[in-house]
């Protein structure tokens, strides 16, 4: 199972949560950013239906793969 960690960080004059290299919107307080991260982490764990997804890889090639809607990551929030 994949593990995803949301990190609370200072960002753009306020606070945000970060997943890998992607920042959320900026929040005015650490507590607000943490609450939003907890909500996002919870939503990541919710099962959905199985579907086919398409995306372009780093070389611009289109990839089609089956995404199992029940294969959800384990999540946590730090900070």
PyMOL commands that set and color helices and strands:
alter all, ss='L'
color gray80, all
select helices_A, chain A and resi 30-44
alter helices_A, ss='H'
color red, helices_A
select strands_A, chain A and resi 3-11+14-19+22-23+51-56+62-67+74-78
alter strands_A, ss='S'
color yellow, strands_A
deselect
rebuild
show_as cartoon
